[in-house]
């Protein structure tokens, strides 16, 4: 199984065409490795993920089920479960390596720099809401 990183390169290409210097990456992931507990010790579930993301760019992670997409994202957000850990590489946010922050460091980062949107569907998405008043009731 393999994980493929598909950056959307349009902003970078437009800058090159205009002769502008490319800005420093907002997020740079270098050689990311994530280990999960195994029967005979830790096993690398993610190994060697590299990409850069600049302000205004978007990025897609594509791969088979079990290829490490979710673990990669959770490692970047500091939300790895249990004994799962970043075992190598770097995750740099504005040049600062955040891959090995402690809980207090992650709390600070989440409260000031990182936001996330979950794709979990709300139960209200299946209800019919025909008016503004009923929409307020549905989305409560």
ABEGO torsion letter per residue (X at the ends): XBBBBBBBAAAAAAAAAAGBBBBBBABBBBGBBBBBBBAAEBBBABBGBBBBBBBGBBBBBBBBBGAGAAAAAAAAAGABBEABBBABEBBBBGGBBAAABBAAAAAAAAAAABBBBBABBBAAAABBBABAAAAAAAAX
